[in-house]
Structure formats: C-alpha cells, structure tokens
C-alpha cells in the first residue's frame, strides 16, 4: 500500500512567537479518496481516514526574504494519505448508497473519530520528524452528508484537539468535490447524499461533456447563481459550509492552531474544469474535452453569443476531438486551427471567463466567512501539449493560454483581488525528459510561466511537488526552487508541498537520513549544499 509524503515550505504561514525557530506541521489525512483523475493512494495504517483526503505527508517550511537559501526559517508540514471507507460506485447520480458502514479511517461517514490512539501514535511519529503541523481535508460530502444545512463537525473537532496536544498546526482544505471514482477501483467519497437525490431529477447540476455524460465529481459552475439546491444557489451552499466551519472552529483560528484554509474550487479541489476524467476513459496525454453542455452553461453561452450579435456561436466546437485525441488530430486545436478563429476566440474567452467568475464569486464569500484568515487556492499543472501552439489540454481545463496569449494573468488578477496564496502543482526535471516526445510536455516551462506571472501580480506563491523525491539531488533542487539563488527580485515560495510514495514516514530506514537533513536545511539548521 502506498503512502504520500508532502512537505510544505512556508514563509508567512505560521510565525508564532511562542513556537520555536524550526516549527513542524503534520498533515493527517482523512478519507484518502482520490479524484477522478488520480489513482487511489492508501496507507498501511488502516485506522486513518479523516473525512478529508490527506493526499500525503507534508511539511511546511517558512522562508524569510532576508535569509539566504541555506538558512530558511521554515515550517515543515507532514501530510499522510490514509485508507478510506469504500462507498461503492456512484458514478451515476442515481447511486445514493455512497456512505458504506465499513469505515476504516480516522473519521467515518458519520464524522466520528474512530481510533484516537492510532492518531496519537502517528502524530507522535511525525512530531519526531520535526514537522510543524498537519493538513486536514474537510469533505463536504461527509460534513453535510445527509441533510441540507445540517453540519456535523464532531470528528474534526476531536481530531483537532488531538493535534493540539502535540502543539502542531493545522492547514485545512475545504473539499467541495467528490473523490475516488477512478477506473482503478479505489475508495470513494461522494458528494452529499441530498445533492445526489436532487440529481435524480436534475442531472444538469453536474458538468457535462458533448456526448451528454455527467461528471458527478463536483457541481457545475453553471448553477453558481441558480436556485436548484433546495432553494439555494451553488455559491450559497459553499458559503453556508464555509461559514459553518468558521463558527465551529473560530476559537482554534484565533489561538493559531488553524493557520490557513485552502478552498476547493473545482475538480480534485483544483481550479479547473473536470476535462480529463478517467472514468470517461481519458488517459494521458489526451487533450480532454470541454465541459459546458449542461443546460445552465448552455444558457449562459447563448446569452453571451446573443450579446455579441452572433447567435450561431451559441454552441461548443464540433471539431475539438475526444478525450484521448491529440492536438494535431483535431480541426480546432491543430496549428492554424479554429481555436484562433473569430468564433474560437469568442468561445474560449467565454469558457475561461466562467472559471474566473466562479473564482470571484466563491472567494468573495470566503474572505467574508473567514474574516482575515489566510486563504489558499490550488491550480493544476496541465503541462502536456504545452509545447504546441494551442496548448489544447490547458484550453479544455479552462485556462486560455495558447502561445499567443497569457491565460494565467486574468486568473491571478482575480486571486490578487482577494489576497490569495497561490498553490501550484509542479513536476521535476526528470519527468520532463521522460514524457516530452509523445505529449509535447513541458512541466518545468509551465511551472515557471505560472510562478513568474503570479509574482508579477504580487501573489504569494507556493508549490506542491507531484513526484517522489528519492535522492539528495532532488532535495537540493527543491531547495533551489524554494528560493532561487540568483533572482534579483528575491522571489521565494510561501511554502512547498512535497509528495513521496514510499512507506516514508513509517519506515525510518527509507530515505530517512535524507529527509532529516532536508528538513534541517529548510529550517536553516544546515547548509543548502547538504548533498556534499
């Protein structure tokens, strides 16, 4: 069984006078369920599953702008994925038996803490690694599972109390998506049962592809302002959940236990359309499909086309291929294709505009609900086909970023408006070499485009590594990324999330000495050239 270890390097996240110079975070997981696009990761400790997907063990390291890269005043957060309960298949809106009773994790489907002593044992082990805190995902599908506006936080309250015993910090992820519906047959966290009941009568509440297939991982942004959820709009549902969390745990935020809140904004908790779902048959490096065919999105598209005076543009592209098409195989995405026509530019502006409007609506209410708390937004790394002209996979995911246009700046302007910390998913150099030829991939190039655009807009930037780090050379690369040595503007990351797939924190003889030295470097207790 696989584990993931995440290391977060944080600059401003948690600087508490009473905490020592080298604080540590541990992220304990809850219902580790995967998204539709990612494989299921399970932990050998079957007693862990927080109604939240702790994707991995994570460390958050604080960096100080006045310090050299070899003396990072940092915070380390360990985050661990755990085994969840199996809900069964709910790929259809009619599958309502989504909360089975065979819960094997820390928090069960009734939001009850299952095995407090096992949690303490894991926290004790992570504390010994000098981590600063833990990242906990709070699942909408568990907390508001059964009845609208009836929130059950008891399991999380007990969990946070145990974390507090170890003087660790908590970064919370509010997960408004479902997880685990991938074809690999993993565990599942579905959307709330009452939402699936609504979907029995109205499946247009879900993102829909050109063939009419519904993606039940998250709600369509087309219902953000539509009162189709028992009298509430999508935005109101998210706000009520966030407000309930704040009211429940306000005292922990004031005490400094909860240091930051990540708000899920789309598929897999990332800001994107669910354009590449494995359950629909997508496989890397397919370009994905546009997800705008529910009736609410189509109504919005029709209104936009009418406003432009071209009602015949009120349609999605009919030559954009399928999930596993390649760019050059389509009339829309090929070099000189329709993506750059008058119609193509209209459609892509509209499609990406819906994403930006969703960001604005949700974050406006998040800043209101959380009353000054640090808020994090995670964007994906859609790096395949990045070395082609159209950047097809980015377009279907909602980022209008062909070679002749900067598609990330409009998003970052909106994030800056709400003073958000940006979290970017990135990949290591060895992955670039491995995948380049087939998919025209450029993960490193995309990462630097995104980071530089974010810095240009004055955003705090953090990074989550999507690949395991198995040797000291990669640790050194992480340190260089956290604070580039020769950057004249002295840019640096707010925090870094590192993911590891070995039994990393459970078997101390596996990469343990390298991890220990890496943490010391992040904390400024060792020189950056620890590989020597």
DOGU-374636 format. One record per residue (C-alpha): x negated, y, z; residue in one letter. Coordinates in steps of 0.5 Angstrom, whole numbers, plus 2048, in hexadecimal, padded with zeros to 3 digits. Example, Ala and Ser with C-alpha at 12.3 -4.5 7.8 and 13.67 -1.06 7.14 Angstrom:
<nodes>
NODE   x   y   z code
NODE 7E7 7F7 810    a
NODE 7E5 7FE 80E    s
</nodes>
This chain:
<nodes>
NODE   x   y   z code
NODE 800 800 800    x
NODE 7FE 807 7FE    x
NODE 7FC 80D 802    x
NODE 7FB 814 800    x
NODE 7F7 819 804    x
NODE 7F8 820 803    x
NODE 7F3 826 805    x
NODE 7F5 82D 805    x
NODE 7F0 832 806    x
NODE 7F4 838 809    x
NODE 7F2 840 809    x
NODE 7F7 843 80C    x
NODE 7FC 83E 80E    x
NODE 7FA 83D 816    x
NODE 7F6 841 819    x
NODE 7F8 841 820    x
NODE 7F3 844 826    x
NODE 7F4 83E 82A    x
NODE 7F2 839 825    x
NODE 7EB 837 824    x
NODE 7E7 839 81E    x
NODE 7E8 833 81B    x
NODE 7EF 831 81C    x
NODE 7F2 82B 818    x
NODE 7F9 829 815    x
NODE 7FC 823 814    x
NODE 802 822 810    x
NODE 806 81C 812    x
NODE 80B 819 80D    x
NODE 812 818 80D    x
NODE 816 813 808    x
NODE 810 813 803    x
NODE 814 813 7FD    x
NODE 812 814 7F6    x
NODE 814 819 7F1    x
NODE 817 816 7EA    x
NODE 810 817 7E7    x
NODE 80C 815 7EC    x
NODE 80A 80E 7EF    x
NODE 80C 80C 7F6    x
NODE 807 80C 7FB    x
NODE 808 808 801    x
NODE 804 808 808    x
NODE 801 802 80B    x
NODE 805 804 811    x
NODE 80C 802 810    x
NODE 80E 806 816    x
NODE 80D 80D 813    x
NODE 812 811 80E    x
NODE 814 817 810    x
NODE 81A 819 80C    x
NODE 815 81D 808    x
NODE 810 81B 803    x
NODE 809 81C 806    x
NODE 806 81B 800    x
NODE 7FF 81A 803    x
NODE 7FB 81B 809    x
NODE 7F9 822 808    x
NODE 7F4 827 80B    x
NODE 7F5 82F 80B    x
NODE 7EF 833 80B    x
NODE 7EE 83A 80D    x
NODE 7EA 83E 809    x
NODE 7E7 845 80A    x
NODE 7E6 84A 805    x
NODE 7DF 84D 809    x
NODE 7DC 846 809    x
NODE 7D8 842 804    x
NODE 7DB 83C 801    x
NODE 7D6 838 806    x
NODE 7DA 83B 80C    x
NODE 7E1 83A 80B    x
NODE 7E5 83C 811    x
NODE 7EB 837 810    x
NODE 7F0 833 812    x
NODE 7F1 82B 810    x
NODE 7F8 828 80F    x
NODE 7F9 821 80E    x
NODE 7FF 81E 80B    x
NODE 801 817 80A    x
NODE 806 813 806    x
NODE 80A 80E 809    x
NODE 80E 809 807    x
NODE 816 80B 807    x
NODE 81C 807 807    x
NODE 81F 804 801    x
NODE 825 807 7FF    x
NODE 827 803 7F8    x
NODE 828 806 7F1    x
NODE 82B 80D 7F1    x
NODE 829 80F 7EA    x
NODE 831 810 7E9    x
NODE 835 815 7EC    x
NODE 83A 80F 7EE    x
NODE 834 80B 7F2    x
NODE 836 80E 7F9    x
NODE 833 809 7FD    x
NODE 82D 80C 7FE    x
NODE 82B 80C 805    x
NODE 82A 805 807    x
NODE 829 803 80E    x
NODE 822 7FF 80D    x
NODE 81E 805 80F    x
NODE 817 804 810    x
NODE 815 80B 811    x
NODE 814 810 817    x
NODE 81A 813 815    x
NODE 820 80F 813    x
NODE 826 811 80F    x
NODE 82A 814 815    x
NODE 824 818 816    x
NODE 822 815 81C    x
NODE 81A 814 81E    x
NODE 819 80C 81E    x
NODE 813 80B 821    x
NODE 810 811 825    x
NODE 80A 80D 828    x
NODE 808 80B 821    x
NODE 808 812 81F    x
NODE 804 814 825    x
NODE 7FF 80F 823    x
NODE 7FE 811 81C    x
NODE 7FE 819 81E    x
NODE 7F8 817 823    x
NODE 7F4 813 81E    x
NODE 7F5 81A 819    x
NODE 7F3 81E 81F    x
NODE 7ED 81B 820    x
NODE 7EB 81D 819    x
NODE 7EB 824 81B    x
NODE 7F1 826 817    x
NODE 7F5 82C 818    x
NODE 7FC 829 817    x
NODE 801 826 813    x
NODE 806 827 80D    x
NODE 80D 824 80E    x
NODE 812 824 809    x
NODE 819 825 80B    x
NODE 81E 822 806    x
NODE 825 825 804    x
NODE 827 81E 803    x
NODE 826 81C 80A    x
NODE 828 822 80E    x
NODE 82E 824 80A    x
NODE 830 81D 808    x
NODE 837 81C 80A    x
NODE 83B 822 80A    x
NODE 83A 829 808    x
NODE 837 82E 80C    x
NODE 836 829 812    x
NODE 82F 828 813    x
NODE 82B 823 817    x
NODE 824 825 819    x
NODE 823 821 820    x
NODE 81E 81C 81D    x
NODE 81A 822 81A    x
NODE 81B 825 821    x
NODE 818 81F 824    x
NODE 812 81F 81F    x
NODE 810 826 820    x
NODE 810 825 828    x
NODE 80B 81F 827    x
NODE 807 823 822    x
NODE 807 829 827    x
NODE 804 824 82C    x
NODE 7FE 823 828    x
NODE 7FD 82B 827    x
NODE 7FE 82A 820    x
NODE 801 82F 81B    x
NODE 807 82D 816    x
NODE 808 82F 80F    x
NODE 80F 82E 80D    x
NODE 811 82C 806    x
NODE 819 82D 805    x
NODE 81A 828 7FF    x
NODE 821 829 7FB    x
NODE 81F 823 7F7    x
NODE 820 81C 7F7    x
NODE 81A 817 7F6    x
NODE 819 810 7F5    x
NODE 81D 80F 7EE    x
NODE 817 80D 7EA    x
NODE 817 807 7E6    x
NODE 811 804 7EA    x
NODE 817 802 7EF    x
NODE 815 806 7F5    x
NODE 819 808 7FB    x
NODE 81E 80E 7FA    x
NODE 820 814 7FE    x
NODE 826 816 7FA    x
NODE 82A 81D 7FA    x
NODE 82F 81E 800    x
NODE 835 819 7FF    x
NODE 83A 81E 7FF    x
NODE 837 821 7F9    x
NODE 837 81A 7F5    x
NODE 83E 81A 7F7    x
NODE 83F 821 7F3    x
NODE 83B 81E 7ED    x
NODE 840 818 7EC    x
NODE 845 81D 7EA    x
NODE 840 822 7E7    x
NODE 839 820 7E5    x
NODE 838 826 7E2    x
NODE 835 829 7E8    x
NODE 82E 825 7E6    x
NODE 829 826 7E1    x
NODE 82B 823 7DA    x
NODE 827 821 7D4    x
NODE 829 822 7CD    x
NODE 82C 81B 7CD    x
NODE 830 81D 7D3    x
NODE 82C 819 7D8    x
NODE 82D 81B 7DF    x
NODE 827 81C 7E4    x
NODE 829 81B 7EB    x
NODE 822 81D 7EE    x
NODE 825 825 7EF    x
NODE 82A 829 7EE    x
NODE 82B 82D 7E7    x
NODE 829 835 7E7    x
NODE 82F 836 7E3    x
NODE 833 835 7EA    x
NODE 82F 83A 7EE    x
NODE 835 83F 7ED    x
NODE 83B 83A 7EC    x
NODE 83F 838 7F2    x
NODE 83F 831 7F0    x
NODE 83C 82E 7F7    x
NODE 843 82E 7FB    x
NODE 844 836 7FB    x
NODE 83C 837 7FB    x
NODE 837 839 7F5    x
NODE 831 835 7F5    x
NODE 82D 83C 7F7    x
NODE 832 83C 7FD    x
NODE 830 835 7FF    x
NODE 829 836 7FF    x
NODE 82A 83C 803    x
NODE 82E 839 808    x
NODE 829 833 809    x
NODE 823 838 80A    x
NODE 827 83C 80F    x
NODE 829 836 813    x
NODE 821 834 813    x
NODE 81F 83B 816    x
NODE 825 83B 81B    x
NODE 823 834 81D    x
NODE 81B 835 81E    x
NODE 81A 83C 81E    x
NODE 817 83C 825    x
NODE 812 837 822    x
NODE 810 83C 81D    x
NODE 810 841 822    x
NODE 80B 83D 826    x
NODE 807 83C 820    x
NODE 808 834 81F    x
NODE 80B 835 818    x
NODE 806 839 814    x
NODE 809 839 80D    x
NODE 80F 837 809    x
NODE 80F 834 802    x
NODE 815 835 7FF    x
NODE 817 830 7F9    x
NODE 81A 833 7F3    x
NODE 81A 82D 7EE    x
NODE 818 826 7EC    x
NODE 814 823 7F1    x
NODE 814 829 7F5    x
NODE 810 82D 7F0    x
NODE 812 833 7EC    x
NODE 814 830 7E5    x
NODE 81A 82C 7E1    x
NODE 81A 824 7E2    x
NODE 818 824 7DB    x
NODE 813 81E 7DC    x
NODE 818 819 7E0    x
NODE 815 811 7E0    x
NODE 81C 80F 7E1    x
NODE 81E 811 7DA    x
NODE 818 80E 7D7    x
NODE 813 813 7D7    x
NODE 80C 811 7D7    x
NODE 805 815 7D7    x
NODE 804 819 7D2    x
NODE 80B 81A 7D0    x
NODE 80D 821 7CF    x
NODE 813 820 7D2    x
NODE 81A 823 7D1    x
NODE 81E 82A 7D2    x
NODE 823 829 7D8    x
NODE 828 82E 7D6    x
NODE 82E 82A 7D4    x
NODE 833 82A 7DA    x
NODE 839 82F 7D9    x
NODE 836 834 7DD    x
NODE 830 835 7DA    x
NODE 833 835 7D3    x
NODE 838 83A 7D5    x
NODE 832 83F 7D7    x
NODE 82F 83D 7D1    x
NODE 835 83F 7CD    x
NODE 835 846 7D1    x
NODE 82E 847 7CF    x
NODE 82F 846 7C8    x
NODE 835 84A 7C7    x
NODE 832 850 7CB    x
NODE 82C 84F 7C5    x
NODE 831 84F 7C0    x
NODE 830 848 7BD    x
NODE 835 843 7C0    x
NODE 832 83E 7BC    x
NODE 82C 83E 7C0    x
NODE 830 83B 7C6    x
NODE 82D 834 7C5    x
NODE 827 830 7C7    x
NODE 822 82F 7C2    x
NODE 824 829 7BE    x
NODE 81C 827 7BB    x
NODE 819 827 7C2    x
NODE 818 820 7C2    x
NODE 819 81B 7C8    x
NODE 816 81A 7CF    x
NODE 810 816 7CC    x
NODE 80F 81A 7C6    x
NODE 808 81D 7C4    x
NODE 808 824 7C2    x
NODE 806 823 7BB    x
NODE 80B 81E 7BA    x
NODE 811 824 7BB    x
NODE 813 82A 7B7    x
NODE 814 82E 7BD    x
NODE 80D 82D 7C0    x
NODE 808 82C 7BB    x
NODE 803 831 7B8    x
NODE 807 836 7B5    x
NODE 80E 833 7B8    x
NODE 814 836 7B9    x
NODE 812 838 7C1    x
NODE 80F 83E 7BE    x
NODE 815 840 7B9    x
NODE 81A 845 7BB    x
NODE 81F 840 7BE    x
NODE 819 83C 7C1    x
NODE 817 842 7C5    x
NODE 81E 844 7C7    x
NODE 820 83D 7CA    x
NODE 819 83D 7CD    x
NODE 81A 843 7D0    x
NODE 821 841 7D3    x
NODE 81F 83B 7D5    x
NODE 819 83D 7D9    x
NODE 81D 843 7DC    x
NODE 822 83E 7DF    x
NODE 81C 83C 7E3    x
NODE 81A 843 7E5    x
NODE 821 845 7E7    x
NODE 821 83E 7EB    x
NODE 81B 840 7EF    x
NODE 81D 847 7F0    x
NODE 824 845 7F3    x
NODE 821 840 7F8    x
NODE 81B 844 7FA    x
NODE 81F 84A 7FB    x
NODE 823 846 800    x
NODE 81D 842 803    x
NODE 81A 848 805    x
NODE 820 84B 809    x
NODE 821 844 80C    x
NODE 81A 843 80F    x
NODE 819 84A 811    x
NODE 812 84B 80F    x
NODE 80F 844 80F    x
NODE 80A 842 80A    x
NODE 80E 83F 804    x
NODE 80A 83A 7FF    x
NODE 80C 839 7F8    x
NODE 809 833 7F4    x
NODE 808 833 7ED    x
NODE 806 82D 7E9    x
NODE 800 82C 7E4    x
NODE 803 82A 7DD    x
NODE 7FD 829 7DA    x
NODE 7FE 824 7D5    x
NODE 7FE 827 7CE    x
NODE 7FB 82E 7D1    x
NODE 7F6 82E 7CB    x
NODE 7FB 82E 7C6    x
NODE 7FF 835 7C3    x
NODE 806 834 7C6    x
NODE 804 830 7CD    x
NODE 80A 82C 7CC    x
NODE 80A 829 7D3    x
NODE 80A 830 7D6    x
NODE 810 832 7D2    x
NODE 814 82D 7D4    x
NODE 813 82D 7DB    x
NODE 815 835 7DB    x
NODE 80E 838 7DA    x
NODE 80E 83D 7D4    x
NODE 806 83C 7D3    x
NODE 804 83B 7CC    x
NODE 7FD 83D 7C9    x
NODE 800 844 7C7    x
NODE 804 846 7CE    x
NODE 802 846 7D5    x
NODE 808 842 7D8    x
NODE 806 842 7DF    x
NODE 806 849 7E1    x
NODE 80D 84A 7E0    x
NODE 80E 845 7E6    x
NODE 808 848 7EA    x
NODE 80B 84F 7EA    x
NODE 811 84C 7ED    x
NODE 80D 848 7F2    x
NODE 80A 84E 7F4    x
NODE 810 852 7F5    x
NODE 812 84D 7FA    x
NODE 80B 84D 7FD    x
NODE 80A 845 7FC    x
NODE 804 841 7FD    x
NODE 803 83D 7F6    x
NODE 801 836 7F7    x
NODE 7FE 833 7F0    x
NODE 7FD 82C 7EE    x
NODE 7F7 82A 7EB    x
NODE 7F2 825 7E9    x
NODE 7EB 823 7E9    x
NODE 7E6 824 7E3    x
NODE 7E5 81C 7E2    x
NODE 7ED 81C 7E1    x
NODE 7EC 821 7DB    x
NODE 7E7 81D 7D8    x
NODE 7EB 816 7D9    x
NODE 7F1 819 7D5    x
NODE 7EF 81E 7D1    x
NODE 7EF 81B 7CA    x
NODE 7F6 818 7CA    x
NODE 7FA 81D 7CD    x
NODE 7F6 824 7CC    x
NODE 7F6 824 7D3    x
NODE 7F2 82A 7D7    x
NODE 7F4 82A 7DE    x
NODE 7EE 82E 7E0    x
NODE 7EF 833 7DB    x
NODE 7F7 834 7DD    x
NODE 7F5 834 7E4    x
NODE 7F0 83A 7E3    x
NODE 7F5 83D 7DF    x
NODE 7FA 83D 7E4    x
NODE 7F6 83F 7EA    x
NODE 7F3 845 7E7    x
NODE 7FA 847 7E4    x
NODE 7FC 846 7EC    x
NODE 7F6 84A 7EE    x
NODE 7F7 850 7E9    x
NODE 7FE 850 7EC    x
NODE 7FC 851 7F3    x
NODE 7FE 84A 7F5    x
NODE 7FB 846 7FB    x
NODE 7F9 83F 7F7    x
NODE 7F9 838 7FA    x
NODE 7F7 832 7F6    x
NODE 7F9 82A 7F7    x
NODE 7F5 825 7F4    x
NODE 7F9 820 7F0    x
NODE 7F3 81B 7F0    x
NODE 7EF 817 7F5    x
NODE 7E8 819 7F8    x
NODE 7E4 813 7F8    x
NODE 7DD 816 7F9    x
NODE 7D9 81C 7FB    x
NODE 7D8 81F 7F5    x
NODE 7E0 820 7F4    x
NODE 7E0 823 7FB    x
NODE 7DB 828 7F9    x
NODE 7DF 82A 7F3    x
NODE 7E5 82B 7F8    x
NODE 7E0 830 7FC    x
NODE 7DE 834 7F6    x
NODE 7E6 834 7F4    x
NODE 7E8 837 7FB    x
NODE 7E3 83D 7FA    x
NODE 7DF 83E 7F3    x
NODE 7D8 840 7F5    x
NODE 7D7 845 7EF    x
NODE 7DE 848 7EF    x
NODE 7DD 850 7EF    x
NODE 7E4 851 7F2    x
NODE 7E3 84C 7F7    x
NODE 7E9 848 7F6    x
NODE 7EB 842 7FA    x
NODE 7F0 83D 7FC    x
NODE 7F5 83E 801    x
NODE 7F5 836 802    x
NODE 7F3 830 7FF    x
NODE 7F7 829 7FF    x
NODE 7F3 823 7FE    x
NODE 7F6 81C 7FC    x
NODE 7F3 816 7FD    x
NODE 7F6 80F 7FB    x
NODE 7F1 80A 7FF    x
NODE 7F3 808 806    x
NODE 7EF 80E 808    x
NODE 7F1 810 80F    x
NODE 7F3 809 811    x
NODE 7EC 806 810    x
NODE 7E7 80A 812    x
NODE 7E1 807 80E    x
NODE 7E4 809 808    x
NODE 7E1 810 806    x
NODE 7E2 812 80D    x
NODE 7DB 815 80E    x
NODE 7DC 819 807    x
NODE 7E3 81B 80A    x
NODE 7E0 81D 810    x
NODE 7DA 821 80D    x
NODE 7DF 824 808    x
NODE 7E4 827 80E    x
NODE 7DE 82A 811    x
NODE 7DC 82E 80B    x
NODE 7E3 830 80B    x
NODE 7E3 832 812    x
NODE 7DC 836 811    x
NODE 7D8 831 815    x
NODE 7D4 82E 810    x
NODE 7D1 831 809    x
NODE 7D4 830 803    x
NODE 7CF 82C 800    x
NODE 7D0 826 804    x
NODE 7CF 822 7FE    x
NODE 7C8 823 7FF    x
</nodes>
